[in-house]
Every structure is written in structure tokens, then in C-alpha cells.
Amino acid sequence: MNPPSTPEPDPSDELYPPYVAYVRPWSAETGRIPQPRPNPPQPAPKQSSHISTGVVAFISAVVGAVAVVGLLAMLGLFTSESTEAAAAAPIPTATTVVRQVTAEIVTSPLDPGVAEAVGFKVFPSVVTVQVGDLDDETLTLNGSGSGVILEDGYIVTNHHVVEGAAVARVVLQDGRTYDTEIIGSDAYTDLAVLRVDADGLTPIEFGDAGDLAIGRLAVAVGNPLGQDGGSSLTVGVISALSRTVDFGDSPTLFGMLQTDAPITSGSSGGALVDENGKLIGITAAIGVSQAGAEGIGYAIPVELVRRITDEIIETGAAKHSFIGIYGTDYVVTADDGALTPGGAEITDFVEGESAAADAGLLVRDAIVEVEGVSVRTMEDLVIQLRLFHVGDEVLITANRDGTPVTVVVTLDERPDEPGPGASDEPIEELPNGDE
């Protein structure tokens, strides 16, 4: 975040979150005269066929005349009298097959005109989010971010944009400014929902992150540095999928989209859209090193955005599913000696009730599928489970000593701090995750 009053904020400003050392929140004639060629020898005349050339020419002429007459009639070049006279004359019947031809202009997704069209569509759906404190009825703004308009006046932004703020307001692209209510916020996914009572809002159109591929066009729209005049647009591609972003002292974000579309402080909470201007993610962070920003941006995928925002709008908060296990990546050794991730291995159960244990899973089982979606690592398991609600029944398949085992697990709610392992037996490997 950055103070709106400072034109070029110092990167060491205290307004930046304390975890910027890891990832900063927020993409082608010869000229010769031709010589006459000798006439080739003429072949002997062939025997005439059953249909003479004159007959063929007559039929062709008749069919051609019919086509021309029909075309002229369509163009209105005949009067009704001439048309009736032509219709009275006996002519052979012919069937004309008409094929409709459509022309389509195909534009490269990287054409600048595409970015221009995307901006025209998306700008009205992206807002600037200003946050601050209220002291003796005096509003002091101390930071800003971006937000994306949903249906019914709801706006999605990042949790870290509004975290700790007493008040917030939004500035639309056309300059209108409104006080806003913070409906709810979720640290585990870095998402928050605001609401404004305003007319003439333009909701974003949702896309599908499941259709994304590395190299596909990605456009980031947000308000970097909280500048006056509204949002700006940057263009890049999807650089990677399913990234894990570790902030150090804040909850780790899983399943993130990585893009080289430039994202700057203040763009956080803005929109990452595809070449059709459809939302595919909410920008949340940038990669930094000792040299500064590395041109790596991260966005929360749209499926998770929809799941979390829907729940916050409905209940004011987001709950996260939990199956009560500790686990690690299960590694399979291939015939050529290669080590391959092969699932999420259960190393222990959380003390107390464990949905996984209740469903019949055992320590050393390696979870390989959730509702038919492949799970190769513990991170994959976390990503899939966060798409479900507490209380959902999900089909989980595990590998037990080479034999597939399928169980139905009723998802519990994730506690703030999972308890210790339930097993009294020492385990060979320390757990590196919990879910």
C-alpha cells in the first residue's frame, strides 16, 4: 500500500506489509520474349459419347440462364410483369445448392488492438480502494489498493488491502467516490469483500482459470501507487500455474497464477483478465529479491475467488475445509531411477476428530485423487480442498500399498491452529504440512 499524498512512495515506507522481504503483496522476368512452342501431335478423334457436345452446351446454357435470371430477380432488376412472363415460359427444372460463406477476421491475441479492447471493457469494473482511520470524525487516508466490481454492488479486493483499516472508500473509473462497507475478509486466501450503495456499476465478467495454459495472454488492470485518474493496464502472459507463494509471517497462498504482466504496489486487488476481458484472477503479490521487483506477479485464481466471495457475501466470513491430517509428498521411484511425485502421503492424524480417519484412511496412505482430480503433492491436496465448503462430502482415492482405496470424506472446518498429531508412534518423516 502507499499513501495517496506521496507521489513516489519510499519502498521502505512503514505502510508496506512487514513481509516484503519474501513477496510483496499486491505482470517476397527474366525479360525473355516467349518463343512459340511447336504444336503437339493431335490425338486421334474419339468416338462420340452418348451425349453430344451440343447437348451438354445447351444444358449448361440453360442452367446458367436460370442462375442469372434468379440473381437478377433477387436484385430487383425485373418488374413483376417480366417476372411473370419469364415464369410462364417452360424451362427445365434445376436444383441449385447455395452455400453460405462467412468471413471471419482472426486477430493475434498479442495485437495491441486486443489490449485496447480489453481495457475498454474492463476499466469500468475496476476501482481504487482507499483505506484509513477515522479520528474525531476526521478521515485520514493511509493507503490504497484496487478492487473489482461484482454483482449487486459487491467489490472484491485483497485481505491485506483492508486489514486493520477502520474505514474504506472506493473511487470508480469515472471519478465517483463512495464510502464502502467491509463485508468480510479472509487471510487464508487474501480476499476481502466490500459493498457500495451506488447505481450504474459495471460488474466484471467471470472467466474460467481451468482453460488457462502457460503462454496465454494475461492483462492486469489496477491502480498502481494509488494515482489520480483511475486504473492502468499492463500486458503479459500466464507464466506458470499452481504456484505457492510464501509471505514468511502470513498464511501461504496456494494454486496461484504467475504472470509477467507488470503488477505494482497499489495494483493489489485488481483484475487479471484474459484476451476476452474475462476475469481469471485477482492480483495479490509480486516477487522481489535484493535487486528489487523481478517482474513476477501472482494472482488468486478465479474459481477460488468465486468460492470465497460467495461465502463471504452470504455469511460474512469464509470457512475452510479440513480433513485432519498431517502429510508430506509421496515420492515414487520409476524404473529408470527417477523420483516422481505420486500423491499426498498421510504421516499422522490431527489429535481429536479427523475426517480422514473417520472415513477409513490410514497413516501411510497416499491420497492421489479428490473428486476425480489428480493429486500429486500436498500442495495439490490443499488447492483442491479449498474449492469445497465445510460439510461437503468428497470422494477421495488413496494408494494403499499399491492398491487403490476410495472413501467418502465429510469435510470438517479448519481450526485456527491444528492440534498435534494423534499417533503415539514415532514417524519416519516429519510432516511438512497439514490439511
N, C-alpha and C positions, 0 to 999 in steps of 0.2 A: 504494500500500500504506500501511498505518498500523500503529503499534504497538498491540497489544491492550491494553496497560496504560494508554494515554492515552485518556480518554473522548472528548475532542473534539480531534483532532489539528490542529496548526497547518498550514495549506496550504503553508507554506514549509518544512515538515519535510524533512530530507535524505532521508527514506525514499521520497519521491516520485521517480519517474524524472526524469532531467535534461531531458526533452523536454516537460514540461508546458506550456511556452510555446506549443507548437503544438497538440497534442491530448493531453489527459490520459488515460492508459490506464484502461483499465478497460475513460435514455425516461419541443256542441244542442237556444177555440172561440168561436169567435166568440160563443157564448151564445144564438144564434138558435134558435127552435123550428123544426125542419124542417117545411116545408109539403108536403102530399101532392102528388105530381106527377100530372097527368092521365094516364089510361091511354092508351098509344099505340094507334093503329089496329091491329087484329089482321089479320095476313095471311090470305089465303085458304088453307083447308086444302089440304095437299099430298096427292098421290096416295100411297097406301101403297106401301112398298118391298116387295121380295121377302121380307124377314124382318120379321115383325111385332114391335111393341114388346114384346109379352108374351113372345115367344121370346127376345129379347135380354135381358129382365129375368130369365128363367129361367136362361139360360146364365150370366149374371153371378152370380146367386144360387148356382148350383151351384159355380162356380169359387171364389166367396168362401167357401162352406161347406167346400170341400176345403182351402183355405188355413188356415181357422180350426181345423179338425179336426187338420190336420198340426201346427199350432203348439201346440195343447193336448196333443197326444200327446208332442211334444218336451219339454213342460214337466212330463210325468209325471202329468197330471190324469186320464188314463184308466187303468182296470185292464186287465189282459190280456184279460179276458173281453169287456169293452166294446169293446176294440180289435178282437178277432177278430170280434165281431158286426158292427162297422162295416165291417170288411174284406169280410164275406160279402155285404153289400148291393151290388147293381150300381149303380155310379156312372160318369158319363162320365170318360174319361181326359183329364187335363190336364197340360201340361208347365209346371213352374214354374222360372223363371230366377232364381237367387239371386245377388246381387252383394254381395261382401264390402266393407264400408266401414271404413276405418281413420281414426282421428283422430290428428292429429299436432300437437303444440304447438310453435310456432315462436317462438323467443326471439331477441331482438335481440342480436347479439354484444357490444354495449356495455352490456347489462343487468348490474348488479352481481352478479347470481347467477352469471353466466358466469365472472367473475373469481374468485368464491369457489370454484366447481367446479374451475377450473384450478389454483388454489392447493392445494386438497385433493389433486389428482392429482400435482402436480409437486414440492411441498415435500419429500417423501421422497427425491427423486432429486437434490437439490441439497445440497452440503456446503460447509462453511467450510474453506479451506485455510490452514494456519498454517505459516510458514517461519521459519527461524532458523539459528543457529550452534551447534555443539557444541564446548565447550571443557572439557577435563578431565572428560568425562562429564557436564558441566552444559549443559543445553539452554537457550539464550537465544532466545526468540522475538522477531523484529524486524519482522514484517509479516504481513498476511493478505490473502487473496483468496477467490474462490469456485471451485467445481468442479461438474461434472455427472457423475453415475454412468452408466457404460456397462455393457456385459455383462461377466461374469466378474471383477468386482472392479476393473476399469479405470475411471479417472476422467479426464476431460478438463478442463484449465484453460488459462490463458494462459501463454505462454512467459515474459512479463515478471513473472508472479507468482512463479515459482520460479527465475528467472535468478539465478545466484550463490548460491543457498541451499545450505547444507551438508546440512540435514535439513528434512523436511517432515512434517506430520501433518494428518489430516482430522478434522473434527468433524461427525458426522451430525446430522440434524434432531432426533433423539431424545436427543442429548447424548452418545452414544457417541463416544469419541475413539480413533483408531488411528494408529500410525506408518505412514508410507507410503513406498513406493519410487518414485523418479523414473525412469520407464522411458525417456523421451526427450523432446526439446524441439526446436522448430523456430522460428527467429527470423523467417524469411520470411513465415510465416503467423500468427505469435504464438500458437502452440498447443503444448501440452505434455500428456503422458500420465503419470498416476500409477497406482499399483496398491496395493490394500489386501487383506489376507487376512482377510475378515470374512464372516459369514453374514447373511442377512436384508436384503440390499441391494435397492434398487428401481431398476432401470435406467430411464433416460428413454426415451420412445417417439419415434422419429425422424419428422419431417415432411418436406415437400418444398418447398424455397425456390423451385422453379420455378413453383409455383402461386401465389406471392405477388403482390399488387398494392398499389399505393400507397393508403393509407386502410384497409387491413385491420387488424384488431385485433392488437396485439402486447403480450405480457405478459412483463415481466422479473422473474426470480426470482434473488436472490443475497443475500449478506450484506454490506450497506454498512457500512463502518467497522469490520468485524470484531466486531460487537456480540454479547454473550451472548444466548442464546435462539434462535439459528438464523437462517434466511433471512427476508427480507421480500419483498413483492410490489408492483410498480408496474404501472400500465396505461397504454397509449398506442396508437399506430397505427404502421404502417410509413410513414415519411415520404418515403423515397426508396430507390431500388435502385442497385446498382453504383456506390457512392461510392468514391473514392480517398482514403485517409487518410495524410497525410504527417506523420511524427513528427519530422522535422528530422534527427536524427542516428541514427535507427533505420530498418530496412527499411520501405518504403512498403507499406501494405496495400491490395489491390485488390479490387473487387467487393463492398464492404461494404454491409450493410443499415443504413439510417439509421432511427432511431425517436425519438419524443418521450417514450417511457416512461422516467421518470427513472432514470438509472444513476449511481451514486456510487462513489467510491473504496472498494474492498473488494468491490464487485459484480463486478469484473472476473473473467472466467472463469465467470460464472454463465450461466443459461439464458435465451434469448429464445424464447418459445413462442407458438403460435397459439391460437385460441379453443377448440381441442380439446386443449390441453395437449401438443401435439407440438412437439419441438424444431425450430426454424427457424434458430437461430444461437447462437453463443457470444459474450456481451458482451465487448467488448475495450477500448473507448475512449469518451471524452466530448469534445465540442467546448468549448473555452474561449476567452475573449478577455480583454482587460484588465479587463472588468467581472466576470469570473468565468465559471462554467459557463453555457452558453447553452441548456440543455435539449435538446441534440442528443447522441444516443448512437449508437454504432456496434457492429455485431455481425458476426462472421465467418459467412458463410452455411453452412448445414448440409451441402451437398454437398462443400464443401472440407473441412469438419470431418471428415466420414466418410473422405474420401480420405487425409488426413494422419494421422489417428489410427489407421486400419487399418494403414498402413505403419509407423508408429512401434511399434505393438504387435507387428507381425510381425518387424521388423528392428532396432528400437531407434532408428531415425532416419528422417528423411524426405528424399527426393531430389526435385529439381525439374527438370522437363524444360526443354530449351533447344534452339533451332533455329539459334543462331549468327548473329543479325542485329542490326544497329542500324536503328532506324526512326523514323518520325515519322507524324503523322496525315496521310492523303491527303485533300485538300480538292477537292471538285467544285463548279464554278460552274454553278448552274441557269440556265435560260433567262431568269428574271426578275432574275438577278444575285445571287441568294442563294448564300452559301457553305455547302456541306453536307459533313459528314464522309463519306468514301466508302471507308475502308479503312485498313490499316496499311502505309505505303509503306516498302519496303526502301531504306535510304540507303547501307548498306555491310554487309559481312560481317565477322564477328569473325575475327581472324587465326588461322590454323590450320584445323582441320577445321570446316566449317559444314554442319549437316544440311540447311539450306535450299538452300545452293549445291549440295551433292551431289545433291539431289533435282531440280535443274534450275531453280530460281528465280533471277531476275536482279535486280541493282540497278535500282530504279525500278518493279519490280513492286509492285502494291498488293494485299496479302492481304485478301480480302473474306469468306472463309468458312473455318471449321475444323470438319470433320466435319458440314457442313450448317448450322452455327450462324453467323449473320451476325456479321461483324467490321467495325466502323465506325471504330475508333480503335486506337491502340497499346495502350491500357489494355484494350480488349476482347480483344485478342490474348493479353495476359498472363493475363487471367482464364480464358480457355478453355484455354490450355496448362497451367495449374496443376492442372487437373482430370485430367490424364493422367499416367501413370507414365513414367519413363525407359525407353526401349526400345520404347514403343508406336509403332505405325505409324498415322499420322493422315493423312486426306485434306485437303489444303489447296488452296483455289481462289484464284487471284490474277487481277487485272486487268492485262493487259499491253497498253498502248496501245489500250485499248478492247476487247480480245479476252480472253475468259476462258481461263485456263490452270490445269489441275488436276494436282497432283503428289502422290505419297505420300512423306511425310517420316518418317523413323525418328528419334525424339526422342533427343537427347543429354542428358547430365547437366549442369545449370548449374554452372559453376565459381564459386568464391567471388568472384573478380574477373574478369569477362570481359576478354579481351585487346583490344588496339587493333584498329582496322579493318584489313582486309586489302588494301584498294584503295590504290594509289599515286596515283590521280587525285583531285584536289580535288572535293568535292561542293558543290552549290549551297546546301544547307541542313545545318545541324549536326544530328546525331542528338539526339533528346530522350529516347531510351530504348533498352534492349537487351533481347533475349529469345532 
